Amino acid sequence: MTFRFATGLPLLVIGLLLLLTGAFTIAVYARYQLPAPWKRILPVLRGSVLVLLVLALMEPVMSRVQEVREEAHIAVIMDTSKSMNCVDAWTDEELLETANALGQLKTHDLIATFERAEEALEAARLLAQVDSFDLQRLGEQLDVFEQAVPSPGALAYVQPDQPEANAAYRPWQTTLKRIQIALFKAAVPDAPAPDLTAQFGQLATGLQAYRQAAISSVLAHDQVKQVLAALHTKTRRELCDLLLEGGETSLLHRLNKRGKVSVFSLAEPVSPILPLDLPSSRQHASRQGSVIADVLDILEDRPVAAVVLISDGNVTGGLTLQELRPRLDSAGTLLITVGAARDSPPQDVRVHRLQAPRSVFAGNSLLLQADVSRHGFADQWLKLSLTRNGKLDRTLDLAPGPDTRVVTFHLREDLPGRYRYALHAEVLDGESIPENNRAELTLDVLGDSMRVLLLEGFPRWEARFLEQFMSEDRRIDYEARYLDVRSRDSEDRPLNLDQYDLLILGDVDPRALSAANIQNIRSFVVDQGGTLVALAGPRHMPAAWQLTPLGRLLPVRPAVNSGTAAQHRNRPVYSTYVSLEAADGLVQLAESASDSRELWEQLPGLSWLRADTQTAINADTLVATESGPPLLARANVGLGQILYVGSDEFWRWRVRAGPQHHRRIWNQLLFSGTRAQTSAGGTYVRLSTSHTSITPGETIIVRARLFDTHKAGLTGATASVMAYDSDGTPVRSAAFSPLSDVSNEYQARLEGLPIGTYTLRPSVLGIPDEDISAAVQVDVREDTRAEFEQLALNRNALVDASDTYLPFAEFERIPELVPEQTSVRAYRQDRELWGSVGFFLVVLLLL
């Protein structure tokens, strides 16, 4: 128990105040002539009251510290994602171990016993391989091996009328005796060391035969058959639920002896739940790292001894387990993972990697390809159905064959528009997950060929390969002009850009173009909605263009404190894919964003990069570099867009990584100019979205460019976007925010849309809604592709990030791995004496 003053004044100051109070009281009463008793009593009483009042002003507090011993907490997290609904093809031996761990059978760790015997035999074999081996040590190790092998009579569930185990027991025993006799003879002085290589080989073969016979005898028992037959039908989740059942034999009961157990699922928001209230496995995302982080936040004020994660290791979002590792280490918390699946995938049919050009011109043929996997069904016929805008287009019967086949469809669309294709595979009996039997894509069909104008300063390699690429593509009608200051365009030769969809402006000196032509290029983008690709060069682009009317529109600005204008061509520049919602697949080189990120990081480094740039405030970085300057950036300006390419070395990919990556990146950059034709637009509003299809919980970015009645950019406007469902009922709205003070481009974020089809319509203050014709359709639907990409156990993800990894059949070892931890918490109880009733009564009594 301690005493202190809440005001925090030093004791010396408090003492001086009390002395001054006493002296003041004595001095006051010394002036009065009082009778003898009161002359002493009255000053003491009055002085005591003043002292108490002074003490009250200094807020005296009496504190008492109480220590409480608290058990450590153990968090058990059960994977409740949809991949846990798979039924794995476990072998009988694997389920025999599981049944023993669950307490459904009493096989006395049969398989583990044989594994220990095999380890003892291997140790003896290694001893025998030494040139001058120790006979005594080898004999002792053989004794250990013999004792580790169970006799047929010790095998549970083995019936007397099953002689297989007894028959297989004798051969290896005979071989062992021969080895022991050879060792006995070798013990004689001067006797040569025996060569036991052949005998140990026979002993290992005999032990393996006995093991198989013993396990077969156990598996032939009726009770064992019944238990294993029931386990064979269990999903991963149902097997995991068995861990939590069983009363005193359950995992939770045994863990409760080591600490306080809290159970969690992968459902978000995260909160502890009762084991019997675990939700069904319906989550379409496995955000294991993020869930564990939330669990640690919930238990932040309590010691956490261990986190036990029971999962198939399939992580599809959020933090990875590796990213969470530093936090677990700093908290001293163990991560124990249990693999709740097999290393091989279950029986399943999957349609994936549906590929076709993102855009095509009307009347042109195209190929649609898809990978179809059918693990466990390779010997069966499979019917595939291709739908177009929800209606059946054609079918294909896939003959028995390899696990994975590539199927191809030849398509042709004669009318411009947006078409949605979906490939379905029939659901076969015994299939684990029917949700991944479908894949779809959206195809933009354009009316005319794309017209491209290439303006370059000199025929550098990137421009040459770009010309070759455009000449080979029938969808592109291009023209190339090489300009320099000496051949400057005259005023009577203006650039007529009305006939082009896209302009590639290379390393051209601005002085090679007249002021009117530079203004024409600006008008082509801002007013006509064209696309400009600015291809950086070592001489002029983009630095020389900063002071032109086009300079403020470029996606890059001069870098602050930049060094040399351009990096030398003797040092490779490595790029990093930036996954932005605004990227819209523009720089995606693989099927998924994660695969594309990995591919960008694996592609050979470029030999040159324009290093004196940084991304402008009104632009998006699509691909960054390790040194800082952007490799690819984009800015939406007026009705059009400008793409910035920061290197002219992409052609080197053709030599170092193959031509497909070089062709794909330029194909997507060029045809990005045609996507605007499928966006929603009108007189006052031009509307676009980051995605046309999202999953529940995702955010969709809506961008709008606003114009007044004179077709000039509208800045400072008040606008919003509303999502209407298929019945026309408003569901969700979001306000537009300007991307900059001088831009007519606005952005809104729509969140929380439930599953369904929605029409997005903008609204602008001061413009009647009936005059705004822009509208975009968006689908919100469950996406099962990520969760079902890999259905096999992701053992590496669990092993690499955890302190201890356990196979499913060894979950009973978890309690012994969790350390017993108790912490002592000190709680201080403060009692404010100056505000208590007792203090008031003492003052009142003295008065």
Secondary structure by P-SEA (a helix, b strand, c coil): cbbbbcccccaaaaaaaaaaaaaaaaaaacccccccccccaaaaaaaaaaaaaaaaaabbbbbbbbbbbbbbbbbbbbbccccccccccccaaaaaaaaaaaccccccaaaaaaaaaaaaaaaaaaaaacccccaaaaaaaaaaaaaaccccccccccccccaaaaaaacaaaaaaaaaaaaaaaacccccccccaaaaaaaaaaaaaaaaaaaaaaaaacaaaaaaaaaaaaccaaaaaaaaaccccccaaaaaaaacbbbbbcccccbbbbcccccccccccccaaaaaaaaaaaaaccccccbbbbbcccccccccccccaaaaaaaacbbbbbbbccccccccccccccccccccccccbbbbbbbbbbbcccccbbbbbbbbccccccbbbbbcccccbbbbbbbbbbccbbbbbbbbbbcccccccccccccccbbbbbbcccbbbbbbbccccaaaaaaaaaaaacccccbbbbbbccccccccccccccccccbbbbcccccccccaaaaaaaaaaccccbbbbbbbbccccccccccccccccccccccccccccccccccbbbbbbbbbcccccccccccccaaaaaaaaaacccccccccccccccccccccccccccccbbbbbccccbbbbbcccccccccccccaaaaaaaaaaaaacccccccccccccbbbbbccccccccbbbbbbbbbbccccccccccccbbbbbcccccccbbbbbbbccccccbbbbbbccccbbbbbbbbbbcccccccccbbbbbbbcccccccccccccaaaaaaacccccccccccccccccccbbbbbbbbbbbbcccccaaaaaaaaaac
